[in-house]
Structures are given as structure tokens and as C-alpha cells.
Amino acid sequence: MINLNKLAVGLDGKEIEGAYIGKIVAQALISTPKGDALKFWYWATKMYQGESLDLDPTDTQILTNFIKDNETMSILVKAQALECFK
């Protein structure tokens, strides 16, 4: 289970109000023109609502690569999102 329903933390160690990692990743998923539209939409809907994702290893790798390769998310968010996969 992967749960991205966490507030991002700034460099000062304080939570960034309203900056939920899952919502940021969800917005990136639905904004991309490439990828599996139905799968990305389903994941985005669940993450935006704060729900966990139950992904098989292949889908976990797809989502991990999406986060790593995304050019709209900051390193601050990417790193904290990827930490959720550990």
C-alpha cells in the first residue's frame, strides 16, 4: 500500500499548509498528455481523496518513474513522494 496523503515539509522542517503530496502528484498525473489515461485518472482520483493505492510491482514502478521524470513537480515534492514508496 502506498499512501501519499501527507503534507510536504519545507527545508525548515515545517509542514507546508495545504501542500498534500498526494494531491500534487494527482494533479501532475491528470495534467500529463502521455501514459495510461484510465490508470492515471483512477490513481489521481484516489490520491486526491487521500486514499492509499494498492499497486503491483509493475504499477509501482510506473508511478515511481512518473514522479522521477515529471518536469512540473519540484524536487522538494518528488523526494518526499518517493520516500513514501520505501
C-alpha positions as CSV (number, residue, x, y, z in Angstrom):
1,M,0.0,0.0,0.0
2,I,1.3,3.4,-0.9
3,N,-0.2,6.5,0.9
4,L,0.8,9.9,-0.3
5,N,-1.7,11.7,1.9
6,K,1.0,13.6,3.8
7,L,1.8,17.3,4.0
8,A,5.0,18.3,2.3
9,V,7.7,19.6,4.6
10,G,9.8,22.6,3.7
11,L,13.5,23.0,4.1
12,D,12.9,24.5,7.5
13,G,11.3,21.2,8.7
14,K,7.8,22.7,9.0
15,E,4.8,21.3,7.2
16,I,3.6,23.4,4.2
17,E,0.0,24.2,4.8
18,G,-2.3,22.7,2.2
19,A,0.6,21.1,0.3
20,Y,-0.5,17.4,0.3
21,I,1.9,15.3,-1.7
22,G,-0.9,13.0,-3.0
23,K,-2.9,16.0,-4.3
24,I,0.2,17.4,-6.0
25,V,1.0,14.0,-7.6
26,A,-2.6,13.6,-8.6
27,Q,-2.7,17.0,-10.4
28,A,0.5,16.1,-12.2
29,L,-1.0,12.7,-13.3
30,I,-4.1,14.2,-14.8
31,S,-2.2,17.0,-16.4
32,T,0.2,14.8,-18.5
33,P,-0.7,14.1,-22.1
34,K,1.2,10.7,-22.0
35,G,0.6,7.5,-20.2
36,D,-2.3,5.2,-19.5
37,A,-5.2,7.7,-19.2
38,L,-7.6,5.4,-17.3
39,K,-5.0,4.2,-14.9
40,F,-3.6,7.6,-14.2
41,W,-7.1,9.1,-13.7
42,Y,-8.0,6.3,-11.3
43,W,-4.8,6.7,-9.3
44,A,-5.2,10.5,-9.3
45,T,-8.8,10.3,-8.1
46,K,-7.8,8.0,-5.2
47,M,-4.8,10.1,-4.2
48,Y,-6.7,13.4,-4.4
49,Q,-9.2,12.0,-1.9
50,G,-6.4,10.9,0.4
51,E,-6.8,7.2,-0.2
52,S,-4.0,4.6,-0.4
53,L,-3.0,2.9,-3.6
54,D,-2.6,-0.9,-3.7
55,L,-0.2,-1.3,-6.6
56,D,1.5,-4.4,-8.0
57,P,5.3,-4.1,-8.6
58,T,4.8,-3.1,-12.3
59,D,2.4,-0.3,-11.4
60,T,4.6,0.8,-8.5
61,Q,7.5,1.2,-11.0
62,I,5.3,3.1,-13.4
63,L,4.2,5.6,-10.7
64,T,7.8,5.9,-9.4
65,N,9.2,6.6,-12.8
66,F,6.4,9.1,-13.5
67,I,7.3,11.0,-10.3
68,K,11.0,10.9,-11.1
69,D,10.6,12.0,-14.7
70,N,7.9,14.7,-14.1
71,E,9.1,18.2,-15.1
72,T,6.4,20.1,-13.2
73,M,6.9,18.9,-9.7
74,S,9.7,20.3,-7.6
75,I,12.5,18.2,-6.1
76,L,11.1,19.0,-2.7
77,V,7.8,17.2,-3.6
78,K,9.4,14.5,-5.7
79,A,11.8,13.4,-2.9
80,Q,9.1,13.3,-0.3
81,A,6.7,11.4,-2.6
82,L,9.4,8.8,-3.4
83,E,10.1,8.4,0.3
84,C,6.5,7.1,0.6
85,F,7.5,4.1,-1.6
86,K,10.0,2.8,0.9
